[in-house]
Amino acid sequence: MTHTVRLSVKQAAEADVYRDIARIPEPHRKDRRGQTIAEGSVCKLSSSGKSVYVLLRGKGETEEAAIWMDERTRNKLGVSTGQEVDFDLSTVGWKGQFLWAWSASDPAYRITARLALISVILGCLGFILGVVSLFLSGRT
C-alpha cells in the first residue's frame, strides 16, 4: 500500500536521533486508501529510488506538511533539510518490521532482532533433531 506525499524535510529533535523515527503530522500520514497510518507503525519511506524503513510517529503540535528525521535517515534517502520532496509511504508487514529492527541504528533493536533470528534457527534445529530422533528410535 503506497501513498505519495510532498513534504518539507526538517531536522529531527535530539531525542529522535539514531532511533530510525520519522515524524509526520497525522493529516499527512495516510495510506493509499486515505486511512491514517497509526503512530508506531513501521513503514517503508522512499524517495528518488532510495528507501529506508522507519518507525512513524506524529508531530502533535503542528499540521505542517513536513517530515522530521535525523541526519542518518536523510543521508540514506539522499535528501537535505529545507527541501520539499515527494515521498512514497508504504506500510509493511512482519518482514518489514524485522528488517527495520535488523538494520536499526539503535543497538537495542538491532541486537534483539539478531538474537531472535538465532533463537528461531536453534528452535527449528532442535525440532528437526527431535523428529529425526523419534524416527530413528522407532527403527530399533
C-alpha positions, 0 to 999 in steps of 0.5 A, a space after each residue: 500500500 503506497 501513498 505519495 506525499 510532498 513534504 518539507 524535510 526538517 531536522 529531527 529533535 535530539 531525542 529522535 536521533 539514531 532511533 530510525 523515527 520519522 515524524 509526520 503530522 497525522 493529516 499527512 500520514 495516510 495510506 493509499 486508501 486515505 486511512 491514517 497510518 497509526 503512530 508506531 507503525 513501521 513503514 517503508 519511506 522512499 524517495 528518488 529510488 532510495 528507501 529506508 524503513 522507519 518507525 512513524 510517529 506524529 508531530 502533535 503540535 503542528 499540521 505542517 506538511 513536513 517530515 522530521 528525521 535525523 541526519 542518518 535517515 536523510 543521508 540514506 534517502 539522499 535528501 537535505 533539510 529545507 527541501 520539499 520532496 515527494 515521498 512514497 509511504 508504504 506500510 509493511 508487514 512482519 518482514 518489514 518490521 524485522 528488517 527495520 529492527 535488523 538494520 536499526 541504528 539503535 543497538 537495542 533493536 538491532 541486537 534483539 532482532 539478531 538474537 531472535 533470528 538465532 533463537 528461531 534457527 536453534 528452535 527449528 534445529 532442535 525440532 528437526 533433531 527431535 523428529 529425526 530422533 523419534 524416527 530413528 528410535 522407532 527403527 530399533 
